[in-house]
Amino acid sequence: MKIKLIFDYCFKMIGGEDNHDIYWYLYECPKTITRKSFFESATWAIWVAGMARKSAKKFLNRAKEAGFSWSYDEIASQSKQSWNKFLRKLHNPLRPRAEGKWNAVRKIAKKQLHR
């Protein structure tokens, strides 16, 4: 019974269902993990690390405008030259941290393609 009291208290303190993350988890997150949903979640996690959520969202929207498709099969199929062109279009200059994050995204895309 005490664990329920602790849970209820903590749930209330983090905003309950009014908390965007809690609401998403309870009602919107995929119940089945697909390659597509895994890739999208992994990309988001890679980019939000070390950034504010709002900044990451804005940045990833800019990445989409620069040619990032959010499709693991399209990304895995891109030539090295095409991928580098995308990176240079989005980043000027391309810093090592950003390059490392994008390399991780591309590596995950390639792994998803070959499963």
Number of C-alpha atoms within 10 A of each C-alpha: 5 7 8 9 10 11 11 12 12 12 14 13 10 12 13 15 15 11 13 11 14 16 14 13 12 12 10 10 13 12 9 8 11 11 17 15 16 17 22 17 12 16 21 16 14 17 20 17 11 9 12 11 14 9 12 18 15 11 16 17 13 13 18 12 11 16 16 18 12 18 14 25 19 13 21 20 14 13 10 10 9 12 19 14 14 15 20 14 14 18 14 8 10 13 9 9 9 14 15 12 15 17 13 15 23 21 15 18 26 18 14 17 15 8 6
